[in-house]
Amino acid sequence: RNMSSAGPEGRKKMRECEGLIDSLVYYIQGAIADHEPNDKATENCVCILHNLSYQLETELPESYAQSIYLQRRNVSSNDKTPGCFGTRSRKVKEKQQDTPLPEEKSNPKGVESLWHSTLIRIYLSLIAKSTRNYTQEASLGALQNLTAGTGPMPFAVARTVVQKANGLPSIRAMLHCSNPAVKKTAVSLLRNLSRNASLQGDIAREVLPDLVSVLPESVAGSELACETTASICYTLFNLTQGSSLHARQLLSAHGLPKVIAISISDSNMFSKASRAASVLLYSLWSHTDLHSAYKK
């Protein structure tokens, strides 16, 4: 567990170590099957996998990168006007969301297991069944790592979490966790998931009211709480930016007074949350059909 946080070279060596990842996954599967998701060894295994999933998209061996990103390169090369930000332009991003991963292997080995649906379901199971905060945080963090990029892998993992494995109820429960680090990681994962336009309807329906309910009445507390508040605002921004219906949901959940209060906070410590709330307000105001409702 300590070695897995030793940086890029350490992660690379551990991912290449034959049988290591398979053994970790095997042990966790056994713990879940035996209804023992709270033992220390399971926590250690999940924390190792969490660390090995960090920067996975950019650190993949060339052989995997070629097969996974071949379709992505075709998308980029077919787009004659990629925009100022290259492959990060909205047009290409939308195409990437529709680019599927190569067919998933039924019996993954080694590094292939790190983004496989089997392990994604294991993480979601641990989030739901474990009462150990470190295990919950590491499981959420691994999913956050896997959904952090802009390529086809993060979007495929996001679809698995939301639509194939029905993971939103387990993640939603963690929004109400008393542990601040677990809550922050759950929000960060939802922020990643909410970038995928095809999943925003599901996320808004299942989680939007909970996001509003855990939004503070004003910015206060620690830097961790401030970061969590900012992430909630950016998640709500993603969900409401292109949907008047979702913006109305936020309004119905009494979220507007909270967002306004956060946006006018003038403390330097809370500027990150204040800025995020202001961005959200600007987006909400773009729905002109809701102006009269906002004024009321």
N, C-alpha and C positions, 0 to 999 in steps of 0.2 A: 504493500500500500504506500509506504514511504517512497520507494523507488519509482512508482508509477507517476509521481509528481516531480520527477527530476528534470523535466524539460523535453524538448523535441527528440533528442537522441535517445533518451531513456524510453520514451513512449515507442519510438521506432523499434528498438531492440526487443521490447516486451511484446509488441504486436507480432514480431517475427519469430518469437520463441515457440517452437512447435508444441502444441498441446496445452499451452498455458491458458489461453482464452477459453478453449473448449472445456478445460477442467473447472474454471471459475463458473461458467454457465451451468455445467453439470451439477456442481455443488449447490448452487442456488435453486435449481430445479428440484433437487432432492429435499432441500429445506422447506420449500413451499409445499411439496407433496406430503411431507411429514408434519405439516401444520406448525412449523417452527421458524417463522419469518423474522424472529426477533433476536436470534443468537448473534454473538459478536463476529463469528466467522463469516456469516452472511453479509453483515455490514461491511467487513473488510473486502469481501469479493466484489460487492456492488461499488464500493469506493474506487477500487482498482479499475473496474470497467468504465466508471464515470471518467476517471482520468485518461484512460486509453481512448475514449471517444472524443476528447478535446482536440479541436483543429483537425478532425479526421478527414474532412473533405479535402483540405489542402495538403495533408501529409500522406495521402494514400500512395501506395506503391504504383509505379507507372503502369503496370499490367492492369490493375483495377481501374486506374484513372482513365486509361484508353477506352476500355469497354463501357464504362459508365458515362463518360463525357463525349463519346463519339457523336451521339445524337445532338448533344448540346452544341458541339462545334458546327454541326450542319445547320442548326438553327441560326447561329451567329453569322455564318458565312452567307446564308441565304438572305439575310436582312441587309439591304443595300444602304440604309440610313440608320445606323445604330444609335445616333444621338450623341450628345456631349459626353455621356458617361459610359460609352462603349457597351459592353454586354450587360451593364446594370441599368440601361434605359428601360422605361416601362414596357415598351413594345416587346423587347426581347424577354423581359421578366415574365410577361404574360405567356409567351411561347414556352418558356422553361417550365412553367407550372403545368403545362399540358404534355411535357415530355416524360414518358414513363421510364422507370428504371428497366434495365434488362430483366428478363424473367427471373424471379427469385428462385434460388436453389432450395430443393427440399431438404438437403442435408449439408448445411453450411459448415465450413471449417475455418478455424482461426479468425483472421481479421474480418472475413465475410460475415461472421456472427454478429459483429458489432452493430450493423444496421439492419439485421434480419428481423422479420416480424415476430419470430419466436422470442427474441430477447426484448423487443419492445413490449410484448405482452407480459413478460416476466417483470419488467419495470413497473408496469401498470398494476400488476398483481401485488407487488411489494408496497406500492403507494397506498393501496387499499387495505392491505392486511397487516402490514408492520406497524407497530406503535413506537418504533425506535426512530427518533428524529433524524439521526445521521443517515439511516437507511433510506428514509423517505426523501431527504434532501438529495442524496446521491442518485437515487432513481430519477427524480425530477430533473436533476442536473445533467444526467446522461441524455435524457430526451431533449433537454434544452440545447446541449451541444450538437446533437444530431439534426436539429431543426434550425441551426443558426445560419447556415450559408444561403447562397442564392441559386445553387445548381439543382439538378433533378433529384439528388439523394435527399436533401432536406425536405423538399416538397413531397416526395414519396413517403418519407417517414411521417410527416405531418398528416397525410391522408390516412395512413395506417392507424395512427393514434386516434384520430377523430372519427373516422368512418368505419374502418374495418375492425378495430379493437374496442370501440366504444369507450375511449379513455377519459372523456370529458367529466363524467360524474366523479371519478376518483380525483382528478386534478381540481375540480371545483371544491371538493371537501377540504383540500389543503389550503384554500384561500382563508378558511376560518380556523386554521391551526394557530395555536397560541405561540408557537415558536417563530420568531420573526424571520429567521434565515430560511425556513421551509416555505413560509408564505411568500417571501421575495422570489425564491426560485420557481415556485408555482406560477407566479405572475409573469416572470421572465419567459417561461415556457409558453404561456398563453399569448404573450406578445409575439413570439416567433410564429406560433400557429396562426395567429390572426392576420399575418401578412399574406396568406394564401387565400385569394379571392373566392375560390370554389368552396372554402370551408367556413367562410364568414357567417353564412346563414345559420349553420349548425352551432357555431360558437356563440353567436348572439342569443339564440334561443335558449341554450343551456346555461350560459355563464354570465351574460351581460348584467342581469339584476344583481348577481352576487358580486361582480366587480364594483358596481355602484355602491352596494351596501358596505363593502370594506374600504371604500374611499373615505378618508377622514373628513371631518367637518371643516378642518383648517390644517395647515401644515404645522406639525409639531413633532417633537421626539428626536430620534437619532438620525444619523446620516443614512442608516439602513432603511429606516421608515421613509425617509425622503426619496430614496431610490425606488422603493416599492411603489410609492405614490406616483412618481414619474412614469414608471412602467405601466401602471394601471391606466393613466391618462393616454399614453401612446397606444395601448391596446384598444381602448375605447375609440381613439382617433382612427385606427385601422378599421374598426367595425362600422363606424358611422360615416366615414369620409364619402363613401359611394352609395350610402343607403339612407334615405329619408325615414324609412320604417325603423331602422335601428336607432337613428337619432331620436325619434319619437319614443322609443322604448326607454332610452336614457332619461328623457324628460319625465315620462310616467313613473320612473323609479326614483324621482326626486333627486336626480343627480346634478341638475344645473346649479343650484345654490352652492353645492360643495365645490364644483369646478370653478365657479366664480371666486369663492373664498380662497381657494388654493392659488388661483392666478394672480391675486392682488397681494400675496405675501411678499414683503420687501426685504426679507432677511437673506443675506448672501448664502447662508448655509442651505437655504431651501430654494435657491434660484432654479435648480434643476427641475424640481417639481412645479414651481411657478411657471417656468417656460413651457413645460409639457402641457399644463392646464390651459395656457394661453393658445397654444397650437390647436388644442382640442376645441376651444371656444370658437376660434376662427373658422375651423372646419364646420362646426355646428351651424354657424351663421350663414354658411354657403347654401343651406337648405332654405330657400326663400319661402317655401310653402309653410314653414314652421315659425316664421317671424311673429305672427300674432300670438301663437301659443307661448313662445319665449317671453314676449312682453307681459303676458298675463302672469 
